[in-house]
């Protein structure tokens, strides 16, 4: 998965708190097939 090694419980915990690294966010955008995102959409 895009070279990231994340354990499910860590992902669940981070999403629950609403905190995660930018690399995690960018990898998820890539997994969704998104190559761009507008700042006002955040």
N, C-alpha and C positions, 0 to 999 in steps of 0.2 A: 504494500500500500504506500506508494510514493516514498519508500525508504524510511518511513516512520514506524517505530516499534512502540506502540502504546498498549497498555493492558486495559481491558474492558472496565475494571473497577476505577482506574484513574480517569478514564474518559467520562464515565458516569458521574464521578465526583466533580470534575471540572465543569461539566455542563450544568450540573445541579447548582453550583455556586455562580455560574455565569462567567467563569474565568478560564482562559486557556491561551496558550501561546499563539503568536501570529503564524508560526509554521503549521500548527494544527488547523487554524482557520483557512490558510491558503491551500493546504492539502485537501481539505473538504470541498473547497470551491473547485479544485481541479477534478476531484472525484465526481462532482456533479456536472462536469463538463463546462464550467463557467470559465471564460478567459478574461473577464473584466467585471468590475462591480463599481457602480457609482457611489460616491461617498454619501450622498443624500438618501441612498437606499439602506444605509446601515442603521 
